[in-house]
Amino acid sequence: MTAVDEFSLDEFTLPVSLEAHEPPEARGLPRDGVRMLVSRRASGEVSHHGFAALPGLLLPGDLLVINTTATLPAQVRVSAELAVHFSGPRPDGSWLTELRRVTGKTTVPNGRGYPGQRLILPGGAVLFLEGRATNRLWRARLSVAVIPYLLKYGRPIRYSYVSRDWPLSHYQTVFAREPGSAEMPSASRPFSPSVVTRLVSAGVLIAPLTLHCGVSSLEGDEDPYPEPYDVPPATAELVNHVRARGNRVIAAGTTVVRALETVALAGSGSGGLVTAGAGWTSHVVTPETGVRAVDGLLTGLHEPRSSHLRMLAAFAGPSLLSRCYQAAVDAGYLWHEFGDVHLLLP
């Protein structure tokens, strides 16, 4: 993989050595000490920075939109052999859940279960499997309120590349306010109070929205599941104001893009303005759908064949995105929720 034109986003294999196995704090770094790849679509330039350099890379008048969702301890151990991952609620009040087989210190997909099955969870709560939603996920109902139950009995979802359990605080961003995500909106993890302060001091505006993330470990070529979102009126008005002045809207995470593009579609009949809105979104951003409300994106590094790569291609184009990922591999950037980040600028 020495020539740029040999690098394929669909075929590259992520080396184990490039998986972030622990939080940066455990590697002797502050949260904002991770690395940041920066790409600029207009010039095709790719450069390397530390995340703490972000305030100097954005412009006065830019608007950074952040996600205020907080991560739930969304894994419940049913027994020594079985765990349940709670992915997220559905509009009818049921939840998408996944049965996982416990293998040592981590879990793998179980593939079992049957409609009508009742699982007795810690504390006596009963989980009723209504039917399959996908090959992997079940529609299920819990006999008690899910979020309070998880806050008492759950633990953070952890995949095999993370070698040990970490406290829930390691899975929260500085912006976290409302518990609801199965997995952390990890693009915002590197933000520290210092970086936020320097952004504001540099004239960068910050506005919130909420989108609760389901499980991100999707099967190959699987679209993200419907997720609940809330774009408040003040944020919608600020997005419209910034874009009308010719300044840039930068999304902190793919979840923010999904929410803003959803309300941009809803407002497409009103001159392309973003409208406030809340509900459930199934919108998937791709090069074919394009982006209407967002100019730049801060995101993590995504695995081969991930649906997130299609969203990134909508910002950077496939050629520049391939060069970015080759540069990240060649420079030893780290993947996953505790890894490094990528800033895509127009």
Secondary structure, DSSP 8 states (H G I E B T S, - for coil): --SGGG--TTT----GGGB--S-GGGGT--GGGSEEEEEETTT--EEEEEGGGHHHHS-TT-EEEEE-EEE---EEE-SSSEEEEEEEE-TTS-EEEEEEEEETTEEEE-----TT-EEE-GGG-EEEEEEESSSSEEEEEESS-HHHHHHHH-B----TTS-S---GGGG--TT--EEEESS--GGGTT--HHHHHHHHHTT-EEEEEEE--------TT-----EEEEE-HHHHHHHHHHHHTT--EEEESHHHHHHHHHHHHHTTTTTT----EEEEE-----TTT--SS-SEEEEE---TT-HHHHHHHHHH-HHHHHHHHHHHHHTT--BSTTS-EEEEE-
